[in-house]
Amino acid sequence: MNIPQSNLPRVVIVGGGFAGINLVKRLANKNLQVVLIDKRNYHTFQPLLYQVSSSGLEPDSIAYPLRKIIKKHKTTFFRLAEVEQILPDKNEIITSIGHLTYDYLVIATGTKTNYFGNKAIESSSMPMKTVPQALDIRSLILQNFEKAAIADSKEEREAFLNFVIVGAGPTGVELAGAIAELKNNILPRDYHDLNPDDMHIHLLEGADRVLPPMSKHASKKAAKFLNKLGVKVHCNTFVKHYDGLTVTTNSDLTMESETLIWAAGVTGAPVQGLKADAVIAGANRYKVNQFNQVEDYANIFAVGDIALMTSEEYPKGHPQVAQPAIQQGELLGKNILRLIENKPLKPFVYKDKGSMATIGRNKAVVDLKHYKFGGFFAWFIWMFVHLMSLVGFRNRVIVLFNWTYNYINFDKAARLIIRPFKK
Ligand SMILES: Cc1cc2nc3c(=O)[nH]c(=O)nc-3n(C[C@H](O)[C@H](O)[C@H](O)COP(=O)(O)OP(=O)(O)OC[C@H]3O[C@@H](n4cnc5c(N)ncnc54)[C@H](O)[C@@H]3O)c2cc1C
């Protein structure tokens, strides 16, 4: 892999997500050799993927080159590779570009889409975990509008204009709201040959309310906002089958749709090679102690979504959102330095800063520990927090410009089929 030999201890970090980049920043220019490995050469700001899917933002404003993050770190290296296996007895990993030994290994590989074993849904639906997938959704939505404009029959047109989103967690709710804004603001202006009333957005959720991870107050408000935007919400509804056209569910509800977006869940993306009981079955997450050490491995750590650390307050582990990943990455950085200096490690304590979701223009919900609210102020807070969390000054400026432009003009300007999606 062409990493120079040195006398410094080598820390290998697998994954440049929220956990990985916050860890790598903490280890900058210390007495360590750091190797960051990711199968992509950029960090993805996943919370705004839905805006790429719905033509609100260009993908380059939510992605950031990993090499740029480490450009001033003299002893840090980046390698574009997929890590395929860990050989813990040899302190070595096997990657798609070769082998590499480590003194400390940190696994920060996050999650992948969970289809719960349904192969038909996996092969016919649209996931939204990566930038290329978000671009595929954007292309498919716009291609469907074009196909609807030339459809021969009402049934055919309806299938192109029926959008089904499965999973009403924050991702599903945000995407449903954004697609509804395409229907309400863009279709009447750009597509004179289509009737916006023919377009339907269905949001399907297995639980009895939208936003199940948030408070009942937030669910109620979000359902009201979605209703106002024209999204049809179906709770207590599971998709049983999808063949690329017909959606069948556990209830009488069936419908024809060319687009089914799967936002119903994620599962961990562990790397092969550790003992079977290091990974918790079902969740596919590494069982870690309060220092993020993988059980039974003194020099292997896991951070972020892939780590499952239980505590009295979080008996099922921390939520798989950005804040635990950021906070664990930061603390592990300090702890690795403490380990090298033979100092005792500090345990991880999660500081919950609350949760939020936006449903559309002036519409969002925020759950803080002692205060829950929704509406314009919540939307403003949502925008501010997301803007400030984006990686890179340029990205923040571009996103702020786009949001301001879109807000004033009721527009979503990135309506481009750059790379047509083939089903
Ligand atoms: C659509 C969507 C919307 C979301 N919205 C929100 C939100 O609004 N608020 C919020 O707090 N959280 C949100 N989340 C969750 C949040 O993005 C995750 O909790 C967070 O990204 C976890 O960080 P991580 O570092 O653990 O993993 P990730 O950020 O997923 O990073 C993992 C990295 O590992 C790399 N990788 C994986 N396997 C390998 C391998 N074998 N070899 C090399 N590289 C590998 C990947 O390429 C990736 O760069 C959302 C997630 C999604 C998918």
The ligand as a Tripos MOL2 file, in Angstrom:
@<TRIPOS>MOLECULE
LIG
   53    58     1     0     0
SMALL
NO_CHARGES

@<TRIPOS>ATOM
      1 C1        -30.1860    9.3670    4.4120 C.3       1 LIG1
      2 C2        -29.6390    9.5580    5.7990 C.ar      1 LIG1
      3 C3        -30.0190   10.6630    6.5370 C.ar      1 LIG1
      4 C4        -29.5230   10.8610    7.8260 C.ar      1 LIG1
      5 N1        -29.9320   11.9690    8.5110 N.ar      1 LIG1
      6 C5        -29.3980   12.2080    9.7340 C.ar      1 LIG1
      7 C6        -29.7330   13.3990   10.4480 C.ar      1 LIG1
      8 O1        -30.5220   14.2230    9.9820 O.2       1 LIG1
      9 N2        -29.1400   13.6080   11.6580 N.ar      1 LIG1
     10 C7        -28.2540   12.7120   12.1900 C.ar      1 LIG1
     11 O2        -27.7280   12.9610   13.2670 O.2       1 LIG1
     12 N3        -27.9480   11.5720   11.5530 N.ar      1 LIG1
     13 C8        -28.4850   11.3010   10.3380 C.ar      1 LIG1
     14 N4        -28.1460   10.1430    9.6750 N.ar      1 LIG1
     15 C9        -27.2640    9.1700   10.3400 C.3       1 LIG1
     16 C10       -25.8090    9.6070   10.2600 C.3       1 LIG1
     17 O3        -25.4780    9.9580    8.9350 O.3       1 LIG1
     18 C11       -24.9300    8.4670   10.7590 C.3       1 LIG1
     19 O4        -25.2810    8.2030   12.0920 O.3       1 LIG1
     20 C12       -23.4460    8.8300   10.6790 C.3       1 LIG1
     21 O5        -23.0790    9.0420    9.3470 O.3       1 LIG1
     22 C13       -22.6030    7.7340   11.3120 C.3       1 LIG1
     23 O6        -21.2570    8.0620   11.1610 O.3       1 LIG1
     24 P1        -20.1430    6.9230   11.0060 P.3       1 LIG1
     25 O7        -18.8320    7.6310   10.9570 O.co2     1 LIG1
     26 O8        -20.3480    5.8900   12.0270 O.co2     1 LIG1
     27 O9        -20.4490    6.2260    9.6020 O.3       1 LIG1
     28 P2        -20.6040    6.8360    8.1450 P.3       1 LIG1
     29 O10       -20.7670    8.3130    8.1870 O.co2     1 LIG1
     30 O11       -21.6310    6.0280    7.4710 O.co2     1 LIG1
     31 O12       -19.1810    6.5480    7.4730 O.3       1 LIG1
     32 C14       -18.7080    5.2630    7.2070 C.3       1 LIG1
     33 C15       -17.5810    5.3560    6.2030 C.3       1 LIG1
     34 O13       -16.9440    4.1050    6.1100 O.3       1 LIG1
     35 C16       -16.6540    3.8060    4.7620 C.3       1 LIG1
     36 N5        -16.5940    2.3440    4.6610 N.ar      1 LIG1
     37 C17       -17.5580    1.4540    4.9960 C.ar      1 LIG1
     38 N6        -17.1070    0.1860    4.8540 N.ar      1 LIG1
     39 C18       -15.8340    0.2860    4.4180 C.ar      1 LIG1
     40 C19       -14.8260   -0.6710    4.1080 C.ar      1 LIG1
     41 N7        -15.0450   -1.9860    4.2620 N.pl3     1 LIG1
     42 N8        -13.6410   -0.2340    3.6610 N.ar      1 LIG1
     43 C20       -13.4060    1.0930    3.5320 C.ar      1 LIG1
     44 N9        -14.3020    2.0480    3.8310 N.ar      1 LIG1
     45 C21       -15.4900    1.6470    4.2900 C.ar      1 LIG1
     46 C22       -17.8020    4.4390    3.9990 C.3       1 LIG1
     47 O14       -17.4240    4.6950    2.6450 O.3       1 LIG1
     48 C23       -18.0490    5.7170    4.7980 C.3       1 LIG1
     49 O15       -17.2890    6.8000    4.3060 O.3       1 LIG1
     50 C24       -28.6330    9.9140    8.3880 C.ar      1 LIG1
     51 C25       -28.2460    8.8060    7.6390 C.ar      1 LIG1
     52 C26       -28.7340    8.6250    6.3560 C.ar      1 LIG1
     53 C27       -28.3160    7.4150    5.5590 C.3       1 LIG1
@<TRIPOS>BOND
     1     1     2 1
     2     2     3 ar
     3     2    52 ar
     4     3     4 ar
     5     4     5 ar
     6     4    50 ar
     7     5     6 ar
     8     6     7 ar
     9     6    13 1
    10     7     8 2
    11     7     9 ar
    12     9    10 ar
    13    10    11 2
    14    10    12 ar
    15    12    13 ar
    16    13    14 ar
    17    14    15 1
    18    14    50 ar
    19    15    16 1
    20    16    17 1
    21    16    18 1
    22    18    19 1
    23    18    20 1
    24    20    21 1
    25    20    22 1
    26    22    23 1
    27    23    24 1
    28    24    25 2
    29    24    26 1
    30    24    27 1
    31    27    28 1
    32    28    29 2
    33    28    30 1
    34    28    31 1
    35    31    32 1
    36    32    33 1
    37    33    34 1
    38    33    48 1
    39    34    35 1
    40    35    36 1
    41    35    46 1
    42    36    37 ar
    43    36    45 ar
    44    37    38 ar
    45    38    39 ar
    46    39    40 ar
    47    39    45 ar
    48    40    41 1
    49    40    42 ar
    50    42    43 ar
    51    43    44 ar
    52    44    45 ar
    53    46    47 1
    54    46    48 1
    55    48    49 1
    56    50    51 ar
    57    51    52 ar
    58    52    53 1
@<TRIPOS>SUBSTRUCTURE
     1 LIG1         1 GROUP 0 **** ****
